[in-house]
Amino acid sequence: MSKNKIFLIIGILILIISVPAAIIVLKQQAVFKLGAQTANKPENIQIINITEKSATITWTTSKATQGVINYGISPTNLTLVQPESSPAINHQVNLADLLSATTYFFTIKIGNQTFDNNGQPFTFTTKPAIPPSNSTTLTPAPISTSKQTPEISPTPSLSSLTEESFQAAMGTNNPTYDLNKDEIVNTADLLLFRQQQNK
């Protein structure tokens, strides 16, 4: 009878000690799992080599992972996708065929997790397109002679032009469309064309 009581007391003590110990072990495992999830979090995110048509996004992770850039020109419509070619710790993704002078929004997806900038997508803006001005400095003589032709007979050349062709020539130094002779086709030339058409 006394032995049974001793075994019962020992069993109760073991139960009392083992329950809190099991809870502590489970909490430590949960903390470890949370730490493992943030190991994929991208750090040191940078946008480099921005041109009018491309940009490079770089970041680092504590272990080798393979990320995907979801991007677009609207923060709520990131439909363009550019994945990494292989897992890495130092990541680099090149985005090409971008529009000039345009703000792009992007997030980084690693596994099932999407990382952004505190609830908003990361952003960068491409550089504006540079009009081709080298030909004007290299060959000034042909430009000066072609500038005289519209002055001599502006009406025939204007009659063959269209507003669509003006739009296509924007940013160039095409003398046919450069009505104000400032060596670049711009909105001022288009306005002059419209005035001529309305006469």
C-alpha positions as CSV (number, residue, x, y, z in Angstrom):
1,M,0.0,0.0,0.0
2,S,2.7,2.5,0.9
3,K,4.7,1.5,-2.3
4,N,1.7,2.3,-4.4
5,K,1.4,5.7,-2.8
6,I,5.1,6.4,-3.4
7,F,4.7,5.4,-7.1
8,L,1.6,7.6,-7.4
9,I,3.4,10.6,-5.9
10,I,6.4,10.0,-8.2
11,G,4.1,9.8,-11.2
12,I,2.3,13.0,-10.3
13,L,5.7,14.8,-9.8
14,I,6.9,13.6,-13.2
15,L,3.7,14.8,-14.8
16,I,4.0,18.2,-13.1
17,I,7.6,18.6,-14.3
18,S,7.1,17.3,-17.8
19,V,4.2,19.5,-18.8
20,P,6.0,22.8,-18.3
21,A,9.1,21.4,-19.9
22,A,7.2,20.3,-23.0
23,I,5.6,23.8,-23.3
24,I,9.1,25.4,-23.1
25,V,10.4,23.1,-25.8
26,L,7.5,23.8,-28.1
27,K,7.9,27.6,-27.7
28,Q,11.6,27.3,-28.6
29,Q,10.7,25.3,-31.7
30,A,8.1,28.0,-32.7
31,V,10.7,30.8,-32.3
32,F,13.2,28.8,-34.4
33,K,10.6,28.4,-37.2
34,L,9.9,32.1,-37.3
35,G,13.6,32.8,-37.5
36,A,14.0,30.4,-40.4
37,Q,11.2,32.2,-42.3
38,T,12.9,35.5,-42.1
39,A,16.2,34.1,-43.3
40,N,14.9,34.5,-46.9
41,K,14.1,38.2,-46.4
42,P,15.8,40.4,-48.9
43,E,18.3,42.9,-47.5
44,N,20.3,45.8,-49.0
45,I,17.8,46.3,-51.8
46,Q,19.2,48.6,-54.5
47,I,18.3,49.7,-58.0
48,I,21.4,50.3,-60.1
49,N,22.4,50.9,-63.7
50,I,19.2,52.8,-64.5
51,T,19.0,53.9,-68.2
52,E,16.1,55.0,-70.3
53,K,15.2,51.3,-71.2
54,S,16.7,49.2,-68.4
55,A,17.5,48.8,-64.7
56,T,19.1,46.3,-62.4
57,I,17.7,45.3,-59.0
58,T,20.1,43.8,-56.4
59,W,19.7,42.4,-52.9
60,T,21.2,39.9,-50.5
61,T,19.8,37.0,-48.4
62,S,21.4,35.1,-45.6
63,K,21.1,31.8,-47.5
64,A,21.0,30.9,-51.2
65,T,17.5,31.5,-52.6
66,Q,15.9,32.1,-56.0
67,G,13.7,35.2,-56.3
68,V,11.3,36.7,-58.8
69,I,10.7,40.3,-59.5
70,N,7.0,41.2,-60.2
71,Y,6.8,44.7,-61.7
72,G,4.7,47.1,-63.7
73,I,3.8,50.8,-64.2
74,S,1.0,50.7,-61.7
75,P,1.4,49.8,-58.0
76,T,-1.7,47.6,-58.1
77,N,-0.9,45.8,-61.4
78,L,2.5,44.1,-61.3
79,T,1.9,41.8,-64.2
80,L,5.4,41.7,-65.6
81,V,7.7,39.0,-64.2
82,Q,11.5,38.5,-64.3
83,P,12.8,35.5,-62.3
84,E,16.4,34.9,-61.3
85,S,18.3,32.3,-63.3
86,S,19.6,30.3,-60.2
87,P,19.7,30.5,-56.4
88,A,22.1,32.9,-54.9
89,I,23.0,34.9,-51.8
90,N,24.0,38.0,-53.7
91,H,21.1,38.6,-56.1
92,Q,20.9,40.5,-59.3
93,V,18.0,40.8,-61.7
94,N,18.1,42.9,-65.0
95,L,14.9,44.4,-66.3
96,A,15.0,45.3,-69.9
97,D,12.7,46.8,-72.6
98,L,11.4,49.5,-70.2
99,L,9.7,52.7,-71.2
100,S,11.8,55.9,-70.9
101,A,10.9,58.5,-68.2
102,T,8.5,56.1,-66.5
103,T,8.1,55.1,-62.9
104,Y,8.1,51.4,-62.3
105,F,6.8,49.6,-59.2
106,F,8.1,46.1,-58.1
107,T,8.1,43.5,-55.3
108,I,10.4,40.6,-54.6
109,K,8.9,37.1,-54.3
110,I,11.0,34.4,-52.6
111,G,9.2,31.1,-52.3
112,N,5.6,31.8,-51.1
113,Q,6.5,35.1,-49.5
114,T,6.3,38.5,-51.3
115,F,8.5,41.4,-49.9
116,D,7.7,45.0,-50.5
117,N,8.5,48.4,-49.0
118,N,6.4,48.5,-45.8
119,G,3.2,47.6,-47.5
120,Q,3.9,49.5,-50.8
121,P,5.9,48.3,-53.8
122,F,9.5,49.5,-54.3
123,T,9.9,52.1,-57.1
124,F,12.4,53.5,-59.6
125,T,12.1,55.9,-62.6
126,T,13.8,55.3,-65.9
127,K,15.8,58.1,-67.5
128,P,14.3,60.2,-70.3
129,A,15.2,59.3,-73.9
130,I,18.0,61.3,-75.4
131,P,17.2,62.8,-78.8
132,P,19.7,61.9,-81.5
133,S,21.7,65.2,-81.7
134,N,25.1,63.8,-82.8
135,S,24.2,64.1,-86.5
136,T,23.5,67.8,-86.2
137,T,27.0,68.5,-84.9
138,L,28.8,66.1,-87.2
139,T,27.1,67.3,-90.5
140,P,26.0,71.0,-90.1
141,A,26.3,71.7,-93.8
142,P,23.5,69.4,-95.0
143,I,21.2,70.6,-92.2
144,S,21.7,74.2,-93.1
145,T,20.9,73.6,-96.8
146,S,17.9,71.5,-95.9
147,K,16.6,74.3,-93.6
148,Q,16.5,76.6,-96.6
149,T,14.2,74.3,-98.7
150,P,11.1,74.7,-96.4
151,E,11.7,78.5,-96.3
152,I,11.6,78.7,-100.0
153,S,8.5,76.6,-100.5
154,P,6.8,75.8,-97.2
155,T,3.4,75.2,-98.6
156,P,4.1,72.1,-100.7
157,S,6.1,70.4,-98.0
158,L,3.4,71.1,-95.3
159,S,0.6,69.9,-97.4
160,S,2.1,66.4,-97.6
161,L,2.6,66.2,-93.8
162,T,0.2,64.6,-91.3
163,E,-0.2,64.9,-87.6
164,E,0.7,61.2,-87.2
165,S,4.0,61.7,-89.1
166,F,4.7,64.7,-86.8
167,Q,4.1,62.5,-83.7
168,A,6.6,59.9,-85.2
169,A,9.2,62.6,-85.8
170,M,9.1,64.0,-82.2
171,G,12.5,64.2,-80.6
172,T,14.4,64.0,-83.9
173,N,16.2,66.7,-85.9
174,N,14.3,66.1,-89.1
175,P,14.4,69.4,-91.0
176,T,11.1,68.7,-92.7
177,Y,9.2,68.8,-89.4
178,D,11.4,71.3,-87.6
179,L,9.2,74.3,-88.5
180,N,10.7,76.7,-85.9
181,K,14.3,75.8,-86.9
182,D,15.5,75.0,-83.4
183,E,17.1,71.8,-84.6
184,I,14.7,69.4,-82.8
185,V,11.1,68.4,-83.6
186,N,8.9,69.1,-80.6
187,T,5.4,70.3,-79.6
188,A,6.2,73.9,-80.7
189,D,6.6,72.6,-84.3
190,L,3.4,70.6,-84.0
191,L,1.5,73.8,-82.9
192,L,3.0,75.7,-85.9
193,F,1.8,72.9,-88.2
194,R,-1.7,73.0,-86.8
195,Q,-1.8,76.7,-87.2
196,Q,-0.8,76.3,-90.9
197,Q,-3.5,73.7,-91.4
198,N,-6.2,75.9,-89.9
199,K,-5.4,78.8,-92.2
